[in-house]
Amino acid sequence: MKSSHGKILLAVATTVVLASIIAGVILVGGPASGRLERLDKDRIEDLREIMQAMDRFWDDKERLPATLEELAEDPRVGVRILDPGSGEPYEYHVLDDSTYELCAVFDRESRAPRRTPADFWNHGIGRRCFVLSAKPSAESV
């Protein structure tokens, strides 16, 4: 009799553990989902670093670089201009003397809706472009 209670308890515990694991994978996503989220975070970090490098480039040369390759060639910059997932360069377009556009292709949608200027980097799935302006530093003004 005792062994049948033990078997039932073991079966119930196993079912609860398996159900928890399945629910976790469904709610959080599997390893592939986590990888896509990390890639998107890396893309945003790359774009932020490119933006800061553009500001430094503008301070030094009073112009925008013609290409991202020109920006990356500056030994003081040290930015990554290639998408960490595809290995392709990020898109870059000069719009006017101090305004430019950076584009990337995202695998997942940002978690929070865009509500404030701090949420500037929020994005949907797919290609998203951000229009930015080179800002001179306080010491160059």
C-alpha positions in Angstrom: 0.0 0.0 0.0 2.8 2.4 0.9 4.6 1.8 -2.4 1.5 2.8 -4.4 1.2 6.1 -2.5 4.8 6.7 -3.2 4.4 6.0 -6.9 1.3 8.3 -7.1 3.3 11.1 -5.3 6.2 10.6 -7.6 3.9 10.7 -10.7 2.2 13.9 -9.5 5.6 15.6 -8.7 7.0 14.6 -12.1 3.9 16.0 -13.8 4.1 19.3 -11.9 7.8 19.7 -12.8 7.2 18.9 -16.4 4.2 21.3 -16.6 6.4 24.0 -15.0 9.2 23.6 -17.5 6.7 23.6 -20.4 5.0 26.8 -19.1 8.4 28.4 -18.6 9.4 27.8 -22.2 6.1 29.0 -23.5 6.1 32.2 -21.3 9.8 33.1 -21.6 10.8 31.4 -24.8 13.5 28.9 -25.4 17.2 29.4 -26.0 16.6 30.6 -29.5 14.3 33.3 -28.2 16.9 34.4 -25.7 19.6 34.6 -28.4 17.4 36.8 -30.6 16.7 39.1 -27.6 20.5 39.4 -26.9 21.2 40.2 -30.6 18.6 43.0 -30.5 20.2 44.4 -27.3 23.6 44.2 -29.0 22.2 46.1 -32.0 20.9 48.9 -29.9 24.2 49.2 -28.0 26.0 49.3 -31.3 23.8 52.0 -32.6 24.2 54.1 -29.4 28.0 53.7 -29.7 27.9 54.8 -33.4 25.8 57.8 -32.4 28.4 58.8 -29.8 31.2 58.2 -32.2 29.4 60.4 -34.8 29.3 63.2 -32.2 33.1 62.9 -31.6 33.7 62.7 -35.4 31.6 65.9 -35.8 33.6 67.6 -33.1 36.9 66.8 -34.8 36.0 67.3 -38.4 32.9 69.5 -38.4 31.2 67.1 -40.8 29.6 63.6 -40.8 31.6 60.7 -42.3 30.7 59.7 -45.8 30.4 56.0 -44.7 30.4 53.9 -41.5 33.7 52.5 -42.7 35.2 56.0 -42.6 33.9 56.3 -39.0 35.3 52.9 -38.0 38.7 53.7 -39.5 39.3 56.4 -36.9 41.5 54.7 -34.3 39.9 56.6 -31.4 36.4 55.5 -32.2 36.3 51.7 -31.9 32.7 51.0 -32.9 31.2 47.9 -34.3 29.5 48.6 -37.6 28.5 45.1 -38.5 25.2 43.5 -37.4 26.1 40.8 -34.8 23.5 38.4 -36.3 23.9 38.8 -40.1 27.4 40.2 -40.3 26.2 42.9 -42.7 27.0 46.5 -42.1 24.3 48.7 -40.4 22.6 51.0 -42.9 23.8 54.7 -42.7 22.5 57.6 -44.7 23.5 61.2 -44.5 20.4 63.4 -44.6 21.9 66.8 -44.4 25.0 68.6 -43.0 24.5 67.3 -39.4 21.6 64.8 -39.6 21.8 61.1 -40.5 19.9 57.9 -40.3 21.0 54.6 -38.8 19.0 51.5 -39.6 19.1 47.9 -38.3 17.0 44.8 -38.7 15.5 43.6 -35.4 14.3 40.0 -34.6 11.9 40.9 -31.8 9.8 43.8 -30.8 10.8 46.1 -27.9 9.1 45.1 -24.7 7.9 48.6 -23.7 5.8 50.9 -25.8 7.3 54.2 -26.8 6.2 56.9 -24.4 9.1 59.1 -23.6 12.3 60.4 -25.2 14.2 57.8 -23.2 12.3 55.1 -25.2 13.8 56.5 -28.5 15.4 53.1 -29.3 12.2 51.1 -29.1 11.5 49.1 -32.2 9.3 46.6 -33.9 10.3 43.4 -35.7 12.1 44.0 -39.0 13.9 47.0 -40.4 13.9 50.2 -38.2 15.6 53.5 -38.9 16.5 56.1 -36.4 17.1 59.8 -37.5 19.8 61.4 -35.4 21.7 64.7 -35.4 25.4 65.1 -34.6 25.7 67.1 -31.5 28.8 69.1 -30.8 30.3 68.6 -27.3 30.2 71.4 -24.8 33.9 72.1 -25.2 33.7 72.6 -29.0 30.8 75.1 -28.7 
